[in-house]
Amino acid sequence: MSGQLPISAIVLTKDEAPGIVRCVERLADFDDVIVVDSLSTDGTPQLAEAAGARVVDFVWNGAYPKKKQWSLDHAGARHDWVLLLDADEAPTAALVTELRTLLPELRARSRGAYDIRLRYKFAGRFLDHGHTVVKRSLVDRTAARFPEIDDLDAPGIREVEGHYQPQTERGIGRVKGRIEHDDVDPIASWFERHNRYSGWEAHLRARGDARREVASRRSAKGRLFDRVPFKPLSFFAYSYLLKAGFLDGRAGFDYAVALSTYYWQIGVKYRELRRQER
């Protein structure tokens, strides 16, 4: 394999032409690179193939499995271990090096998945402080699966598994290397996406059974945060002050405010749903 990692990198796309070539090129260390595309109309599949990826079409049928689990099951990965990415994500050099040293552990299958921190870019700057997103992006597709939550009628998120993390009985590892999240879209797209996400979150919160099911699959930290009062203000204090987001300058402030506003949106939409129910 010419020194390439025996890991399949699967990239989920839909109209990602501005960034797909850069994404695929940064996966050159992986033996197998697959782009799972949702019928893009901007040339994404052709650009991905020209950059060296295999392209698999995905058409959602409105049911489970959704796109991430479908990709693990049906994209034709050559390897059991998969690094699952969005088109605006790519492993850092440090992560690639760490994955090489991790290969004996992966072969031993002592764990079923690994959590990886994102190095997030917001408002044109990579953030090294403040709130850090963690994704369970490295999974053994034979031992980890995304949960099937009763959310098919929820607004906001359709073909992709929302913010759910894959589950495994073999235990979860964590690596130090990071994935860079370099969104090339204008900042307005961030607000548009999170407006949709907040509708989905509010819907789940208003349905007690779905909310309990999601909460049961969260980490202890996630379950604690779900119960924090005055969440928008609490999150801002956590991200900007406690986690030193102020060290990232104006971008750190803007990110803390933007995410605090996201949690405020969830609360407003949730309360509206409860009023409608009454």
Secondary structure, 3 states (H helix, E strand, C coil): CCCCEEEEEEEEECCCHHHHHHHHHCCCCEEEEEEEECCCCCCHHHHHHHCCCEEEECCCCCCCCCHHHHHHHHCCCCCCEEEEEECCEEECHHHHHHHHHHHHHHHHCCCCEEEEEEEEEECCEECCCCCCCEEEEEEECCCEECCCCCCCCCCCCCCCCCCCCCEECCCEEEEEEEEEECCCCCHHHHHHHHHHHHHHHHHHHHCHHHHHHHHHCCCHHHHHHHCCCCHHHHHHHHHHHHCCHHHHHHHHHHHHHHHHHHHHHHHHHHHHHHHHHC
